[in-house]
């Protein structure tokens, strides 16, 4: 089960942080993706950490958002800096246990089975 928290309101140019953990297990064993959905828009995949811990970001958030991991807290964070009104959306964290194959090492499942409840992020100009 994904445990998601954080978000809230910020001024344009400000920062917020989202937290995401996996109850009863080690977060480092999971692939994780943050999505967001703004009113009237399709869901957007914005940041991912894969089975090797590598991160990728959508162009819309690159250089502003950063995924980090705190093993002592068993939590991953999405640090969101230089927020813009266009970042206003409900943000979701999704996780799936990483898989392993000798031919490819760790890899992520096609579907992430655990989803957080979503958290609102509102950025005002």
Secondary structure, DSSP 8 states (H G I E B T S, - for coil): -EEEEE-EEEETT--EEEEEEETTS-GGGEEEEEEEE-TTS--EEEEEE-TTS-EEE-TTTTTTEEEEEETTTTEEEEEE-S--GGG-EEEEEEEEE-EEETTTEEE--SS--EE---EEEEEE-
